Amino acid sequence: MDTIVMGMNIGLWDALIPIFTCALGICLAAIVYQMISKAKAKTFEQDTQRQIAGAKREAENIIKSAQIDAAAETMKKKEQFAGEANRIRSGLHETEMRLSKREDVLERRSEQFQQRDKTLKQQEQEAKKRLSNISNTEKHLSVLMAKQKNQLLKITAMDIESAKDLLLKRLEDECEHEMSALIQRKLEETNETVTDKSREIISAAIQRYAAEQTCEVSVSTVDIPNDDMKGRVIGREGRNIRAFEKATGVDVIVDDTPGMIVVSGFDPVRREVARLSMERLIQDGRIHPSRIEELVAQTKKDVNLKLLQIGKDAALETHVKGLSNKVLSLIGALSFRTSYGQNVLRHSVEVAYLTQVMADELGLDGSIARRAGLLHDIGKAIDHEVEGSHPDIGANYLKRFNESPIVLNAVAGHHGDIPADNPYTPLVAAADAISASRPGARRETLERYIKRLEKLEEIAGSFKGVGTAYAIQAGREIRVIVDAEKVSDDAAMKIARDIAVKIENEMTYPGEIQVTLLREVRCIEYAK
């Protein structure tokens, strides 16, 4: 029994050992898992703390950076605000200055207005006094006129309108007769003393100066050896001709005309520079933009030296001293300028001599006359660059070089633009007309010539009583035929004078135009 029990205990023990072993393994596994979990938890906590510390440091850095940026931005804004404030202050200061100036101007204007107001009041009082005097005079005149009308009505037994017409007609006839007689008498007296002397002086001046009768012609053409040179002048895609036109300021015309290239420009000096430059380029053979600019610059220097030398030669020829180099260069530039085909420099030299001869005949200073005559057309050298008439341009230019008032008046007034204040100005005008109107000096286009003749005939035909008018002697004389029944001898003198005055006021011409008025009476009878 005991053995059975003991065997049963042993068997039970054997059965419980695996259970205990399993339980023990489970307990050990739980303990190990708990230990591992604690270790992982500890490691995670350490990592978390490290991340938190890093995040704190990064946050501190961001905060510091933000603080630095905010401080910098604050400083920048402060500087901008300070600059803006300074600009506003300066603007306010300028506004205050302008306002103060305006206040001063307004105060001065107020004073001027007050002064004008006083003047106007005084003028108003004077006007009232004059009006009262005029009214009294009118009353007195009306009384006298009434008396005269009554007397005329009593004498003539006419009505008022008839008497008025008769009176006005008589007054008009008497005034016209007296005016014509006065004009004729004064002209006769003047002609007796002036004509002989003026003819003597002008004839002596013309005889003592001899000049060429033909005018020079400036031709702006350049001869080329062959037509292949035209292509080289034009260049690839026209670059050479564009560079040449830009450097010289003229237009180059390359057409089908064989053996030549045309240079066109309003400024004669530029045209001469372009012509010489083109000739040198063709002779040199190296035609490209850089060479063109170099050669044109050198040609300009040579032409400027040439102009100065020509001006010096002209001054030496006319014995004019004390001119600056700039004025001498302009005088030289006149050698390339023409007026109706007449070379302006030779014209100026001719005017200088003629003015001197006439001044010597009148007992004036010949050196001043020569100087005024040489410089009278100097404005034509720069009239392509400056607006205005050449007398004004020349006078304004010579003012810079302290020319005498006599010379300035002669330059500005040789065409009658301003009144003459010295005897040299009319002498220069007369010499200018003599030089321009002598045969062969100038040429005129057919269209301008015809228009001038038509204008002469139109002016003469605009007067009452003129039947026909003919321009003859190439426009140097206008012959007018009047109706003898409508125009008396005395009225004919007045019409001739009025035609001459109107021609002077409305036309521009060299020399003088003679007005010849014819009044003839034809008596026709028939014998049957």
Summary of the structure (lengths in Angstrom):
residues: 528
radius of gyration: 53.7
end to end distance: 219.0
largest distance: 219.0
contacts: 1437
relative contact order: 0.05
helix: 73%
strand: 6%
